[in-house]
């Protein structure tokens, strides 16, 4: 029986894509003024940690780039983060139905909490696992196992919901059923290639799918 839902944050529960893309564009324009990055070139940066993205790109300046990115990202956060239609209401309904819920994100706790608090979501989640809470980020199993331990949940009763390969692969690595959100910026073909257990196009579909899965287990 599914009783616990782990959610990614960015691109899954709140639309931080405009903020992330602008933050990367701002940073890369500064450090690579002679090169123009297209949105298609920026999309792969969505998902991995900043440390991973920038260290692979610039081994000498990556720490400086991370700090530059974060300064802009935090300054512009509240102006650029948007709400996905129906998602927040769906979260409230799931909470009312008694599911245990946690956020598992590759963001720092400080920035993750800014997004959570911006939309008044804190009371909906039993735990938040951020990048600075673990030694290995998604898709490693540590964040998922830490969330389940805090919630007192087993892998058999837990699912992972996200928009990126780190979410789906990480959930599979942890032995969880996985759910991809159809509003992911990288598109449906990308999600299908990840082979989640299901792709949902609304929170209602998530609720219906969980009920169907639980009915099979009765």
N, C-alpha and C positions, 0 to 999 in steps of 0.2 A: 504493500500500500504506500503510495506517495504521500508523504506528510510534510516534507521539507523542500523548499525551493531556494536555490542559490541563484542570484542574479548578477550578471555583469552590470556596470553602471553606464559608462559612456556608450552611446549608440544603441543602448538597449532600453534603459529606463528614462534617460533624459538625452535630449539631442545636443550633445556637445560638439558635433561634427563641425559646424561653422567656426566655433572657437578653436578647435584643434587645428583645422586647416589654416586658419588665419595666423595662428601662433607659429606653426611650422613655416609658413610662407614668410612671415616677418623675420624669423630667425635665419632662415636660409638666404633670404635677400641680403641680410646684413653680412653674413659670413661668405657668401658666394655672389658678390654684386655683379659679376660678369655672366651669370647664368640665370635663366628663367625656368622655374619649376612649374610644370603643369599640374592640374588637380590630379590627373592620373598618376603622376609621379609622387604626389604627396600621399595618396591613399594607403600605400603599404606602411606608412608610419603610424597609421591608426591601429592600435592593438598592442604592439610591443611597448615595453617601458622606454622612457626617454633615454635612459642610460644605454640600453641596447641599441636603439636607433642611432644615436649620435656617436657612440663609441665605434660602431661599425663604419660610420661615414668619415669620422675625423678623429683618429686615435690621439692626436696631440691636443685638440681644443675641446673635446667633448664635454668636459665638466663645465667649462665656461659657457658652452652652447646650451647646456641644460639650465644653467642659472639664467641666461638671457631669455630662453623660452618661458621659463616659469614666471619671470618678472612680468612679461607681457600677458601671459595666460591668466595670471591672478588679477591683474589690473582690468582686463577686459571680460572676466568671467561672467559677472551678472548681466552684462549688456548683451552677450552673445549666446548664452545657453538658452535653449528653447524646450518647450514641452511637446512630447509626442501625443497626438490626439488619442484620448481614451486610455492611455497607459497608466496614468496616476490613479484614475478612478478604478481601473482594473486591479491595481495593487491593493487599494483599500478593500475591495470586495474579497480578494484572496485572504487578506488578514482577517476579515469578518468571518470567513469560512473556517478559520482555525489553523491555517497552514503556518508552519514556522518558516520565517524568511530571513535571508541574510544576503548581503552584498559582498561579492568577491571581485575586487578590482585591482588593476595594475597601476593605478594612480597612487600618489602619496596620500596618506590619511588626511592631511590638511586640506588638500584640494578636493578630495572626494567628499569630505564633510561640507565643503562650501556648496557643492551641487545638491547634496541631500537636504541641507538646511534651506537652500534657496526655494525649494518647492515644498518645504514642510513635511518631509518624509521620515524623519528620524524615528517617530513612534511606530512605524510600520515594520521595522527590522529589528531582529533579535541580536544581530551582530554585523559588524563591518570588518572585513579583512582587506587591508590595503597593502601596497607594496612594501611599506616599511614595517609590516607586522610579520614578514616571512623572510627566509634567507633565499628562497627560490620562488620566483613569480610564476604565474600561469605561463605555459601549460604544465608545469610541474605539479605534482599532486599535493604538495604542502598546503597551499591556500585552501584547497577544498577540504582536506582532512582537518585542518584547523577550524574551519567553519562548522563542520559536522560535529567536531568535539565540543565546541562551544554550545551548540544547539542540542547536544545529546541525541544525535541522529545517526543512523546507519546508512551505508551507501545504497542499500536496497530500497530505502524509503526516500531517497534524495535525488533531485534532478538539477541540472545546470542549464540556465537560460542565458543566451548571449548572442552577439552579432559577429563574432570574429573567430579565427582559427584557434586562438589561444583559449577561448571559452569552450569550444566544441572538442578540440583535441585534449584539453586539460580535463574536461569532464569525463571523457572516455578513459583517459589515463587513470582517473580516480575510480573507475568502475561505475560511473553514473549514467543514467539515461540523459540524453542531451536534446535541447530545444533551441532552434535558431529562430531569430525574429526576422520576419519578412521585410521589415522596414530598414534593414541594415544598408548602409551607404554603399557597400561593395557589390550589392545586387544579388538576385536569386541564383544565377548560375554559380557564383562563388559559394553561396551557402550550400547548394546541392552537392557541390564537389566535396564538401566537408563531411557529408553523410551523417547528419544528425538523425535522431530518432524521428523528429518531426520539425517542419517549418510552420510557424504560425504567422498569421497576418493581423491578429488582434489579441487582446488579453482575454476576450471571451473564448477564442479558440483554445487558448492555453488552459483555461478552466475546464472546457469541455473535454479536451484531450486527457487531462489528469483524471477526470471523472470516469472516462472510458477505460483508461489504464487500470484504475482502481477496481472497476467493475469486473475486469478480467481476473483480478487477483482474488475476488471473493470466492 
